C-alpha cells in the first residue's frame, strides 16, 4: 500500500515551461498575487453542514485593504471564466476566502456568489509549482476533461472541478440501490489506467471526485483528479496506481465482485487506445510540453532512478534506463502507449 509521509518539494516554473505557458495563453498578468492574500489579519475554522471541521479556515483582511482585494479577486474570476470581461461580475460578490494550511501549495479557495439567484462557484489561488502545472496540462491533453487554469509569476489560479469527493461518495453512495456497479468500476479501471500512463500519483479518494451524469435509462460516471501535486515525483510505482490505495478499497472490492479479468483487460485496452488517439491529435502540443518537462528537474534523482527501474521491470524492457529526468520517464511511458 503506497503511503506518502512527506510533503513534496515545491519546484518553481522554469523558463522553458514559462515559454510554453505564454504560447498557449496560460500565462496572464493578474491584479493580485498569491503572496498578497497572505496579508490577512484574522481567521476562523470552517465547519461543514454537519458541523465537522473541514480543516480549512476562513480568513479576513484589514478594512483598509479588503475592498481592493475583493475587487482583484472578482477580476481574476472574470479572466478565468469570461476572458476578462468585467460586465459579467456586476451581480457577483466574493462571499468568502478560505485557506488550507496543510496542502502542499497552501491554497486559498475563493467562493464567488451570484446575488441574483444565490448560486455560487469557487476558484483556487496557489503557489505555482511546476509539478502541478505539468500535471494540469497533461490532464488537459490526455484525459477526456478540459482544465482551466492560469499562471502569473509565482501564482497559480485553478478553476473548481465539480463532483462528489471520492471519500464522500464511498461513504454515502456506494450502497445506493440505483447505482450501476459495473459502470462505476469500469470508470475506476479507466481512471487507474490514465493515472499510471501519465504518472499522476497520490490518487486516493480525497484527491478525486465522482461526476455523475443521469441518462434517460442509466447513470454514467466519470472520475476526475483534483490534486496534481504528485505528478511524476515519487519513485515507487504503486504511488501511481489508485488500485493500491487503502482509501479506495470499497470500489476495489466492488470491482472484484462485478468485473471479470477479461473485462478489466478490455477497459484498460480501451483507455490506452483513447490516450493514444489524444496523443495523435495533440502531437505538436504534447511534444512542446514534453520538451520543457524532459529538461526540467521536478524530482530528486533518487526518485527518478527508482521509478525507471520499477517501470523497466513492469514493462519487461530496458528502455527506461536511458531516462535522466521524470519528464523522460513520462515521455517513455507515453511512447509505450503510442507503440500499441
C-alpha positions as a Python dict, from the first residue, in 0.01 Angstrom:
ca = {
    (1, 'X'): (0, 0, 0),
    (2, 'X'): (155, 335, -104),
    (3, 'X'): (191, 586, 179),
    (4, 'X'): (329, 935, 119),
    (5, 'X'): (466, 1061, 450),
    (6, 'X'): (637, 1384, 347),
    (7, 'X'): (526, 1693, 161),
    (8, 'X'): (694, 1714, -176),
    (9, 'X'): (936, 1990, -261),
    (10, 'X'): (794, 2289, -449),
    (11, 'X'): (963, 2346, -786),
    (12, 'X'): (946, 2689, -944),
    (13, 'X'): (835, 2734, -1305),
    (14, 'X'): (1142, 2741, -1531),
    (15, 'X'): (1196, 2943, -1846),
    (16, 'X'): (1107, 2662, -2090),
    (17, 'X'): (780, 2586, -1914),
    (18, 'X'): (704, 2958, -1889),
    (19, 'X'): (752, 2997, -2264),
    (20, 'X'): (509, 2709, -2320),
    (21, 'X'): (251, 2870, -2090),
    (22, 'X'): (280, 3201, -2274),
    (23, 'X'): (246, 3028, -2612),
    (24, 'X'): (-77, 2854, -2509),
    (25, 'X'): (-228, 3154, -2328),
    (26, 'X'): (-192, 3008, -1980),
    (27, 'X'): (26, 3296, -1854),
    (28, 'X'): (-170, 3613, -1776),
    (29, 'X'): (-99, 3934, -1579),
    (30, 'X'): (-316, 3941, -1266),
    (31, 'X'): (-418, 4225, -1034),
    (32, 'X'): (-316, 4029, -724),
    (33, 'X'): (-61, 3761, -641),
    (34, 'X'): (-66, 3468, -403),
    (35, 'X'): (157, 3647, -154),
    (36, 'X'): (-90, 3938, -134),
    (37, 'X'): (-352, 3705, 11),
    (38, 'X'): (-121, 3622, 300),
    (39, 'X'): (-186, 3966, 447),
    (40, 'X'): (-499, 3853, 635),
    (41, 'X'): (-523, 3963, 998),
    (42, 'X'): (-773, 3710, 1136),
    (43, 'X'): (-917, 3367, 1066),
    (44, 'X'): (-1173, 3117, 1196),
    (45, 'X'): (-1211, 2741, 1149),
    (46, 'X'): (-1456, 2642, 874),
    (47, 'X'): (-1714, 2372, 951),
    (48, 'X'): (-1939, 2189, 703),
    (49, 'X'): (-2316, 2143, 714),
    (50, 'X'): (-2275, 1853, 956),
    (51, 'X'): (-2068, 2071, 1189),
    (52, 'X'): (-1749, 1882, 1109),
    (53, 'X'): (-1415, 2060, 1084),
    (54, 'X'): (-1318, 2087, 716),
    (55, 'X'): (-953, 2162, 800),
    (56, 'X'): (-994, 2488, 607),
    (57, 'X'): (-1005, 2826, 778),
    (58, 'X'): (-1186, 3138, 658),
    (59, 'X'): (-956, 3441, 652),
    (60, 'X'): (-1037, 3811, 693),
    (61, 'X'): (-846, 4113, 563),
    (62, 'X'): (-782, 4456, 717),
    (63, 'X'): (-1054, 4714, 648),
    (64, 'X'): (-803, 4933, 466),
    (65, 'X'): (-729, 4657, 210),
    (66, 'X'): (-1040, 4442, 185),
    (67, 'X'): (-1217, 4636, -95),
    (68, 'X'): (-907, 4633, -315),
    (69, 'X'): (-851, 4261, -256),
    (70, 'X'): (-1213, 4164, -325),
    (71, 'X'): (-1219, 4366, -649),
    (72, 'X'): (-898, 4197, -760),
    (73, 'X'): (-1050, 3854, -689),
    (74, 'X'): (-1358, 3939, -897),
    (75, 'X'): (-1128, 4047, -1178),
    (76, 'X'): (-941, 3717, -1165),
    (77, 'X'): (-1272, 3531, -1182),
    (78, 'X'): (-1366, 3729, -1492),
    (79, 'X'): (-1029, 3648, -1653),
    (80, 'X'): (-1070, 3278, -1572),
    (81, 'X'): (-1432, 3248, -1684),
    (82, 'X'): (-1500, 3527, -1935),
    (83, 'X'): (-1166, 3627, -2086),
    (84, 'X'): (-1153, 3933, -1861),
    (85, 'X'): (-1500, 4072, -1944),
    (86, 'X'): (-1592, 4252, -1621),
    (87, 'X'): (-1952, 4305, -1736),
    (88, 'X'): (-2030, 3954, -1605),
    (89, 'X'): (-1926, 4044, -1250),
    (90, 'X'): (-2177, 4321, -1170),
    (91, 'X'): (-2408, 4083, -987),
    (92, 'X'): (-2127, 3878, -829),
    (93, 'X'): (-1970, 3913, -487),
    (94, 'X'): (-1677, 3746, -314),
    (95, 'X'): (-1853, 3553, -43),
    (96, 'X'): (-1557, 3400, 138),
    (97, 'X'): (-1182, 3335, 118),
    (98, 'X'): (-1059, 3011, 278),
    (99, 'X'): (-708, 2884, 344),
    (100, 'X'): (-588, 2523, 361),
    (101, 'X'): (-267, 2534, 561),
    (102, 'X'): (-187, 2161, 529),
    (103, 'X'): (-183, 2145, 148),
    (104, 'X'): (148, 2128, -42),
    (105, 'X'): (86, 2465, -207),
    (106, 'X'): (-111, 2608, 92),
    (107, 'X'): (-402, 2706, -134),
    (108, 'X'): (-663, 2977, -97),
    (109, 'X'): (-1017, 2891, -206),
    (110, 'X'): (-1235, 3182, -317),
    (111, 'X'): (-1613, 3148, -310),
    (112, 'X'): (-1797, 3365, -564),
    (113, 'X'): (-2172, 3414, -512),
    (114, 'X'): (-2438, 3529, -758),
    (115, 'X'): (-2651, 3794, -583),
    (116, 'X'): (-2947, 3733, -816),
    (117, 'X'): (-3003, 3362, -761),
    (118, 'X'): (-2766, 3283, -471),
    (119, 'X'): (-2573, 3034, -685),
    (120, 'X'): (-2202, 3009, -610),
    (121, 'X'): (-1876, 2894, -765),
    (122, 'X'): (-1517, 2854, -648),
    (123, 'X'): (-1166, 2907, -775),
    (124, 'X'): (-826, 2849, -614),
    (125, 'X'): (-513, 3060, -577),
    (126, 'X'): (-192, 2868, -506),
    (127, 'X'): (184, 2882, -508),
    (128, 'X'): (287, 2800, -862),
    (129, 'X'): (454, 2456, -850),
    (130, 'X'): (599, 2328, -1178),
    (131, 'X'): (499, 1969, -1098),
    (132, 'X'): (139, 2074, -1055),
    (133, 'X'): (140, 2277, -1376),
    (134, 'X'): (272, 1979, -1571),
    (135, 'X'): (2, 1767, -1410),
    (136, 'X'): (-273, 2011, -1506),
    (137, 'X'): (-150, 2035, -1863),
    (138, 'X'): (-119, 1658, -1904),
    (139, 'X'): (-472, 1621, -1769),
    (140, 'X'): (-596, 1875, -2022),
    (141, 'X'): (-427, 1699, -2314),
    (142, 'X'): (-453, 1328, -2229),
    (143, 'X'): (-781, 1293, -2038),
    (144, 'X'): (-1143, 1346, -2150),
    (145, 'X'): (-1152, 1651, -1920),
    (146, 'X'): (-1068, 2010, -2011),
    (147, 'X'): (-883, 2208, -1743),
    (148, 'X'): (-900, 2585, -1699),
    (149, 'X'): (-607, 2742, -1514),
    (150, 'X'): (-378, 3045, -1530),
    (151, 'X'): (-29, 3127, -1412),
    (152, 'X'): (122, 3465, -1329),
    (153, 'X'): (477, 3468, -1199),
    (154, 'X'): (476, 3256, -883),
    (155, 'X'): (94, 3240, -867),
    (156, 'X'): (-135, 2965, -999),
    (157, 'X'): (-509, 3009, -1050),
    (158, 'X'): (-728, 2698, -1091),
    (159, 'X'): (-1095, 2654, -1161),
    (160, 'X'): (-1307, 2442, -929),
    (161, 'X'): (-1362, 2086, -1053),
    (162, 'X'): (-1718, 1991, -967),
    (163, 'X'): (-1815, 1647, -842),
    (164, 'X'): (-1872, 1442, -530),
    (165, 'X'): (-1545, 1397, -337),
    (166, 'X'): (-1439, 1034, -364),
    (167, 'X'): (-1429, 971, 10),
    (168, 'X'): (-1778, 1119, 49),
    (169, 'X'): (-1908, 912, -245),
    (170, 'X'): (-1769, 589, -98),
    (171, 'X'): (-1916, 670, 242),
    (172, 'X'): (-2263, 782, 135),
    (173, 'X'): (-2347, 640, -209),
    (174, 'X'): (-2174, 306, -253),
    (175, 'X'): (-2485, 130, -124),
    (176, 'X'): (-2729, 335, -333),
    (177, 'X'): (-2967, 83, -499),
    (178, 'X'): (-2978, 298, -813),
    (179, 'X'): (-2604, 293, -873),
    (180, 'X'): (-2467, 89, -1161),
    (181, 'X'): (-2174, -106, -1013),
    (182, 'X'): (-2035, -224, -1348),
    (183, 'X'): (-2022, 126, -1498),
    (184, 'X'): (-1876, 269, -1180),
    (185, 'X'): (-1600, 8, -1161),
    (186, 'X'): (-1533, 36, -1534),
    (187, 'X'): (-1466, 407, -1485),
    (188, 'X'): (-1231, 336, -1195),
    (189, 'X'): (-1033, 91, -1410),
    (190, 'X'): (-1001, 355, -1683),
    (191, 'X'): (-908, 622, -1428),
    (192, 'X'): (-644, 391, -1281),
    (193, 'X'): (-501, 333, -1627),
    (194, 'X'): (-485, 705, -1712),
    (195, 'X'): (-307, 787, -1386),
    (196, 'X'): (-46, 517, -1441),
    (197, 'X'): (22, 603, -1805),
    (198, 'X'): (89, 970, -1734),
    (199, 'X'): (233, 900, -1383),
    (200, 'X'): (-5, 1103, -1167),
    (201, 'X'): (38, 991, -807),
    (202, 'X'): (-148, 1008, -476),
    (203, 'X'): (-492, 940, -623),
    (204, 'X'): (-665, 822, -306),
    (205, 'X'): (-1033, 903, -254),
    (206, 'X'): (-974, 1254, -113),
    (207, 'X'): (-791, 1361, -428),
    (208, 'X'): (-1054, 1283, -691),
    (209, 'X'): (-1423, 1349, -743),
    (210, 'X'): (-1700, 1139, -896),
    (211, 'X'): (-1906, 1320, -1160),
    (212, 'X'): (-2248, 1159, -1208),
    (213, 'X'): (-2449, 1216, -1527),
    (214, 'X'): (-2802, 1070, -1544),
    (215, 'X'): (-2910, 943, -1886),
    (216, 'X'): (-3262, 852, -1996),
    (217, 'X'): (-3228, 495, -1870),
    (218, 'X'): (-2894, 479, -1692),
    (219, 'X'): (-2631, 667, -1493),
    (220, 'X'): (-2284, 750, -1621),
    (221, 'X'): (-1980, 810, -1402),
    (222, 'X'): (-1657, 993, -1455),
    (223, 'X'): (-1377, 1005, -1201),
    (224, 'X'): (-1171, 1324, -1216),
    (225, 'X'): (-845, 1404, -1044),
    (226, 'X'): (-848, 1728, -844),
    (227, 'X'): (-497, 1725, -699),
    (228, 'X'): (-195, 1732, -930),
    (229, 'X'): (87, 1796, -681),
    (230, 'X'): (221, 1442, -717),
    (231, 'X'): (274, 1448, -1093),
    (232, 'X'): (573, 1217, -1152),
    (233, 'X'): (754, 1291, -825),
    (234, 'X'): (770, 972, -615),
    (235, 'X'): (996, 680, -700),
    (236, 'X'): (759, 395, -613),
    (237, 'X'): (549, 258, -898),
    (238, 'X'): (250, 182, -673),
    (239, 'X'): (208, 553, -593),
    (240, 'X'): (79, 600, -949),
    (241, 'X'): (-184, 324, -929),
    (242, 'X'): (-506, 418, -744),
    (243, 'X'): (-589, 47, -715),
    (244, 'X'): (-334, 16, -433),
    (245, 'X'): (-467, 287, -201),
    (246, 'X'): (-644, 170, 113),
    (247, 'X'): (-884, 466, 91),
    (248, 'X'): (-1013, 323, -242),
    (249, 'X'): (-1073, -25, -102),
    (250, 'X'): (-1453, -16, -127),
    (251, 'X'): (-1455, 37, -504),
    (252, 'X'): (-1171, -212, -549),
    (253, 'X'): (-1373, -478, -363),
    (254, 'X'): (-1680, -391, -571),
    (255, 'X'): (-1478, -429, -890),
    (256, 'X'): (-1356, -772, -787),
    (257, 'X'): (-1716, -877, -734),
    (258, 'X'): (-1867, -745, -1057),
    (259, 'X'): (-1586, -742, -1316),
    (260, 'X'): (-1404, -1033, -1474),
    (261, 'X'): (-1031, -1021, -1556),
    (262, 'X'): (-1129, -1021, -1924),
    (263, 'X'): (-1347, -712, -1873),
    (264, 'X'): (-1074, -531, -1681),
    (265, 'X'): (-827, -600, -1962),
    (266, 'X'): (-1079, -477, -2219),
    (267, 'X'): (-1128, -145, -2035),
    (268, 'X'): (-752, -99, -1997),
    (269, 'X'): (-701, -150, -2370),
    (270, 'X'): (-987, 88, -2447),
    (271, 'X'): (-837, 362, -2231),
    (272, 'X'): (-490, 316, -2378),
    (273, 'X'): (-642, 349, -2725),
    (274, 'X'): (-820, 671, -2625),
    (275, 'X'): (-498, 817, -2480),
    (276, 'X'): (-309, 717, -2796),
    (277, 'X'): (-573, 894, -3004),
    (278, 'X'): (-537, 1212, -2799),
    (279, 'X'): (-160, 1193, -2841),
    (280, 'X'): (-202, 1181, -3220),
    (281, 'X'): (-444, 1474, -3224),
    (282, 'X'): (-232, 1689, -2990),
    (283, 'X'): (110, 1568, -3108),
    (284, 'X'): (254, 1918, -3155),
    (285, 'X'): (133, 2046, -2820),
    (286, 'X'): (235, 1736, -2624),
    (287, 'X'): (578, 1737, -2789),
    (288, 'X'): (633, 2103, -2691),
    (289, 'X'): (518, 2034, -2335),
    (290, 'X'): (741, 1729, -2303),
    (291, 'X'): (1039, 1920, -2447),
    (292, 'X'): (1014, 2151, -2146),
    (293, 'X'): (937, 1874, -1897),
    (294, 'X'): (1223, 1649, -2010),
    (295, 'X'): (1473, 1925, -1940),
    (296, 'X'): (1319, 2022, -1608),
    (297, 'X'): (1411, 1895, -1262),
    (298, 'X'): (1092, 1819, -1073),
    (299, 'X'): (1201, 1528, -851),
    (300, 'X'): (1510, 1409, -664),
    (301, 'X'): (1742, 1200, -880),
    (302, 'X'): (1700, 905, -641),
    (303, 'X'): (1327, 902, -721),
    (304, 'X'): (1400, 910, -1093),
    (305, 'X'): (1636, 615, -1067),
    (306, 'X'): (1394, 414, -852),
    (307, 'X'): (1096, 472, -1081),
    (308, 'X'): (1277, 399, -1407),
    (309, 'X'): (1393, 61, -1274),
    (310, 'X'): (1043, -19, -1147),
    (311, 'X'): (896, 58, -1491),
    (312, 'X'): (1166, -146, -1664),
    (313, 'X'): (1053, -444, -1457),
    (314, 'X'): (684, -366, -1515),
    (315, 'X'): (713, -348, -1894),
    (316, 'X'): (990, -613, -1921),
    (317, 'X'): (1218, -373, -2105),
    (318, 'X'): (1533, -166, -2058),
    (319, 'X'): (1402, 137, -2246),
    (320, 'X'): (1356, 341, -1927),
    (321, 'X'): (1725, 304, -1833),
    (322, 'X'): (1821, 599, -2054),
    (323, 'X'): (1579, 833, -1872),
    (324, 'X'): (1754, 1108, -1675),
    (325, 'X'): (1452, 1312, -1558),
    (326, 'X'): (1091, 1248, -1465),
    (327, 'X'): (995, 1413, -1793),
    (328, 'X'): (1200, 1149, -1977),
    (329, 'X'): (1014, 877, -1787),
    (330, 'X'): (671, 1024, -1868),
    (331, 'X'): (770, 1054, -2234),
    (332, 'X'): (888, 692, -2244),
    (333, 'X'): (564, 582, -2077),
    (334, 'X'): (363, 763, -2345),
    (335, 'X'): (584, 603, -2611),
    (336, 'X'): (467, 265, -2479),
    (337, 'X'): (107, 374, -2541),
    (338, 'X'): (185, 505, -2889),
    (339, 'X'): (361, 181, -2982),
    (340, 'X'): (41, -16, -2918),
}
